[in-house]
Amino acid sequence: MIAALPTCRHCKAVLPPVQYNMPTPLPCPQCGRASRVLVFPALVQPPPPVPRLTAVTGNGDAGCFYHPAKQATMVCDGCGRFLCALCDVELGSEHLCPPCLEAGRRKRTLTRLETRRVLYDNVAMALAVLPILTCFLFPITSPAAIGMAIWGWRKPGSLLPRTKARFVIAIIIGVLGIGAGIAYWTAIIRS
């Protein structure tokens, strides 16, 4: 998709690239009215070069797994297949083929591709604090809070650095909730 070039607000003439991102307004070449044109730098930059694909010459060159007639330039770090420049997807310091990239995204093994995560520490904390507000859910939510804290302890946490303090607090509140529930039911049975 080609972006539309900026035009003058008054006469609608296309403005030349020499007027883009200048500190002061410049006159329109058509109508002479001054205007300042701010554009995203990628509009005037040339497109990135297309990877150069070379044919396999037969002199011991390896062919791409997906394009056998093209010379391989890289090996996939996920599966070990030979890849041409077109199939090579560089992700940080890794080089992956498209199926390995998709499998890593689907299985959530490539953490750099994650867009959201479940914050198990928040879930455990909510399960621990919820009975304080409702009083009658202690028998259900206190063990659930402890279980969620233990289960989520080693799961990937927030994309931002966090401590395990919420897990610890959820376990403490859960144990106190279980203790309070046992004390309550013991008092009811004895009376």
N, C-alpha and C positions, 0 to 999 in steps of 0.2 A: 504494500500500500504506500503510495507516494503522498506525502503531506502537502497540503495546499500552501503555496508561498504567501507571505504577508502582503497585504494590499493597503493602499492609502485609504484612510477613513473617509475622505472627502470625494476623490475622483475614482476610487476603486482600481487604480493602476497598480500593477505588481511592482513592489519596491525592490531595488537591487540589493544584493548581499553586502555591499559596502556600507549600507545604512544599518545593518543589524548590530545590536548590542553596543551602540555608540553612547558615550556619556551624556551628550547633548542632542537635542532634536535637530534633524537635518531636513532641508526642504525636499519635497516630493519632486522628482524630475518631470512629472506631467503637469501638476497644478501649482507647484511652488509653495504649498503650505507646509509648515514645519511639523514634523512628527518624529517621535522616538519609537523605534522598533526593537522590542526585546524578544528574542527567540531562544529556544532550547538549543544548546550547542550542537546536538546531534543532527539538527536540520541542515547544517552547512558542512558537516564532516562527511568525507567519503565513506561508503559502506565498508564494513570489514572485509578483508580478502577472503575469497572462497578457498577452502583447503585444496591444495594441489593434489590431484589424484593421478598416479602414474600406473601404467599397465605393468603387469608382471612380465619380466623379460625372459625368464627361464634360466637365469644364471644363479640359481640357488635362492631366488627371491621367494618369500612366502606370500601367498595371496590372502586377501581378507576373507574371513569366514562367511560374511554376508554378501560380498562382492568378489567372487573368486578371480575375476579378471583384473582387479586392482591390487596394487602392491600394498602389503601390510606395513604400517609404520609404528604400530604399538601393540602391546599385548594387554588384554583385559585383566585387571587386577582381581576381578571377581571369579572368572571362569577359566582364564588362560587362553581364550581364543585370540587369534590374530585379527587385528582391526586395521582398516584403512583410515585415512585422515577424516573421512566423512563419518564413519561409525564411532570414532573415538570421542567419548564424552569425558571431559576433564572436570573432576569434582575435587577441588582442593589439590592435594598431591596425588590423588588416585586417578586412574584411567579406567573407565568402565564402558562396556558395550550397552546399547539401549535395553536389552532384556535384563541384564544385571541391575541397571539403574532402576527399572520398573519393579523388579523383584525386591530390591532394597527399600524402595518407597512403600510398597504394599506390605512387606513384612516388618516395616519400621526398624530396620537394621541400620539405615543411613540416617543418623540423627540430624544431619545438616538439611535434610529435606522435610523434616517435620514442621508442620505449621501450627499444631496445637498438641497439648498434652493434658492428661488428667492429673490434677494435683491431688494425689492420694492423701497427702498430709492435711489438706483442707477438708476432704471428705471425712477422714478419721476425726478431725477436730469437730466438725459439725455433728457427727454421730455422738460424740462425747458430750457436747454442750446442749444438744436438743432436749434431752430429758430434764435438764435444769429448768427449761421453760414449760414443759408439759407434765412433769412429775411421774406420770404413769408409764412412761416408755423405758424406764431403767432396765427392766429384764431383757429387753430386745436390743436397745441401742448401745448399752455399755459393752456387752460381749462383741457386738458388731464393730464398735470403735476400736477395741483391742485387736480384733481380727484384721480390720482394714489397715491399722498402723503396722502390724507385723507383715501383712501381705504386701503393702506398698513400700516397705522400707527400702528394698533394692530396686524398685521400679525407677525408670527415668523420671526425675522431678521436673521442676520448672526450667524453662530455658534460661532463666536468670538464676544466679547462685542463691541457694537457700540452705538452711541448716536442717537437722533432723529434730529440732526442738518441738515442733508441732506434733510429731509422732510421739515423742516422749510425754508431752502434756496430755495428749489424747489417751495414752495408755494409763497414765496416773488417774485421770478423771474417770476412765472406764473402770479401773479397779476400785476406786472410791464409790462409784455408782453401784457396782456389784456388792460391795461391802454394805452400802446403805440399804440396798434392796434386801439383803440377807438379814440385816438387823431389823428392818421394818417387818418382814414376814415372821421373824422369830418373835418379835414383840406381839404381833397379832395372834400367833398360835398360843403363846403363853398366857394371854389374857382371856 
